Amino acid sequence: MCSKGQLWAETQRANRVEALRTLITKELGETDTITLEIGCGHGHWLTAYGAEYSKEKCVGIDLLNDRLKKSEAKRLKRGLTNIHFMKAEASEFLDAIAPHVRLAKIFILYPDPWPKARQSKKRFIQAENLTRLANIALPGCTLCFRTDHEDYHLWATEKLLEHPDWKVLPGAQWPFEAATFFQNLLRDKRDCLAVRS
Ligand SMILES: C[S@@+](CC[C@H](N)C(=O)[O-])C[C@H]1O[C@@H](n2cnc3c(N)ncnc32)[C@H](O)[C@@H]1O
């Protein structure tokens, strides 16, 4: 049985997903394949990537307006038309994507580590989000995860190893190097790459 509070929260989420669906359709039109960066922050990495891979349609999502503004300024400065920055919570974005849109590559760089044990449920890498990603990933889609945080690296690797739709690629090379804002701050990097099996 749902409490009133739960029902309200679910209704609010459904409304946000619906609004995002409209925004995604407006931004992406007929596009059917995207490269997605979750938590794109200040946009350093995706603008560098999108400039190099100009034939790929790239989408960067983040929760924070000020970071998205900086991302958009970088995009405009470089005149890149293949990148779209959108304000979206990641699970809501994945639920809002139109059925014809598929993910070709997924990047998650320096996600919030939520270091305390009681916070771990807030980490993005959870079985249910890996299922959301797998459901709209093309076969062969790569998921590239990078963090400085040892425990989150272990956690993400374990969740990917446990998940039936993702195959971890030990020792796989990071496909495109460009420092992010947080990489510059934190220096350390630990990667985990997986492929949609
Ligand atoms: C530590 S920052 C890293 C930003 C960037 N990737 C970098 O390396 O500089 C994590 C980013 O993820 C965003 N974020 C956190 N949870 C998110 C979620 N559920 N959906 C979308 N973005 C999220 C935050 O707003 C923040 O900008």
The ligand as an ORCA input file, in Angstrom:
! r2SCAN-3c Opt
* xyz 0 1
  C      31.571     14.864     -8.846
  S      30.702     15.620    -10.168
  C      31.626     15.111    -11.632
  C      31.329     15.967    -12.815
  C      32.146     15.640    -14.077
  N      31.825     14.325    -14.581
  C      33.616     15.754    -13.805
  O      34.301     14.712    -13.754
  O      34.093     16.882    -13.655
  C      29.255     14.624    -10.332
  C      28.205     15.276    -11.179
  O      27.113     14.379    -11.340
  C      25.903     15.106    -11.222
  N      24.871     14.154    -10.763
  C      24.805     13.555     -9.560
  N      23.762     12.713     -9.507
  C      23.159     12.784    -10.719
  C      22.021     12.160    -11.278
  N      21.294     11.293    -10.568
  N      21.662     12.464    -12.537
  C      22.400     13.360    -13.263
  N      23.495     13.968    -12.780
  C      23.871     13.687    -11.532
  C      26.209     16.191    -10.225
  O      25.345     17.296    -10.338
  C      27.652     16.542    -10.574
  O      27.753     17.595    -11.517
*
